[in-house]
Amino acid sequence: MQNTVQKSQDVIDEVERTKWKRTFQTLAKDWRLYVLLIPVLVFLICFKYVPIYGILTGFKWGGSTSELYNPEWCGAEWLSYIFFGNGSSDFWRAFRNTFVNSMYGLIIGFPIPIFLALLFSEVKVLGYRSFLQVCAYLPHFVSTVVVTSIITLWCSGPTARISGSGIIYSALNAMGSLAGDGSSVLTHPRYFRPIYQVSGIWEGAGYGSIVYFAAIIAISPTSYEAARIDGATKMQQIRYVTFPGMAPTLTIMLIMRVGHILNVGYEKIILLIGDSPTAWETGDVISTLVYRMSGRGGVQGVQVIEQMGIVADLFNSIIAMILVLGSNAISRRVSSTSLF
């Protein structure tokens, strides 16, 4: 018994002693792959890690990032200002809109790519399936400017500088859902969220189904054959074969989606809303608030200073990190699949 323990310890010591030697041998063997990683590492360091140092500006006095090296610290002054000060109403409105818009996108938008992938997997004619997939993927590659321009034209009222009214305005006006003031549908706060969500699903659902379709076709056909022999219907095959086979992919994608729940881009919202003050009631999110706080948009009633935008964006990132860690921990506890 003692000899066995001694041999085991000798093996462990040998492994530890030759660890760096084996590491360098692996690097030398696959050095071409590691060379390809160099541009990615340079990009991450320059554009992801170096800018983190600028977060310090949010805890110093001054009116711009030129105060990065200002030795005068202000502590949580700007954080207190946006949470409880004069800028709190705009911040909490943007935070609420960000969360609500993202939750709508998660609840409504997340299942639709899965549903599309299931439909594509049931189309057995390859040519027809490829045509449908291309049609579904195409909106993802259309420029955001083009998409927002089309939506703006469809939502424009008779007072807009185009001939006639858009089809969405005309339909809502015919149903008596508009006040009839002739302004664009996008200026009405209650219509902005549905338009934003539907257009987002139209843009991303087809492209998002690629991952789920790949997970479906990776499931062994013998599993479906065994289910059919046991008398399973098509819905039962989807429930007991397809969904369990897709479970790891669904879990990973859901965790990643939860991590982006507060990451709503400002480009599309600003292009849709323009300079309409009424639409900000439901359209203003944290990213648009940070954009306007940085001095590019001119916030009305809020002191335009970059420090507030920095701490607001930092708060957004911290909440997103907590959501990712929490969802990953829950997934690891209830299942054997997790992101890390």
Secondary structure, DSSP 4 states (H G I P E B T S, - for coil): -HHHHHHHHHHHHHHHHTHHHHHHHHHHHTHHHHHHHHHHHHHHIIIIIGGGGGGGGGGBSSSSGGGGG---B-TTHHHHHHHHSTTHHHHHHHHHHHHHHHHHIIIIITHHHHHHHHHHHH---HHHHHHHHHHHHGGGGS-HHHHHHHHHHHH--TTSSSSS--HHHHHHHHTT-S-SS---GGGSHHHHHHHHHHHHHHHHHHHHHHHHHHHHHTS-HHHHHHHHHTT--HHHHIIIIIHHHHHHHHHHHHHHHHHTTT---SHHHHHHHTT-STTHHHH--HHHHHHIIIIIS--TTS---HHHHHHHHHHHHHHHHHHHHHHHHHHHHHSS----
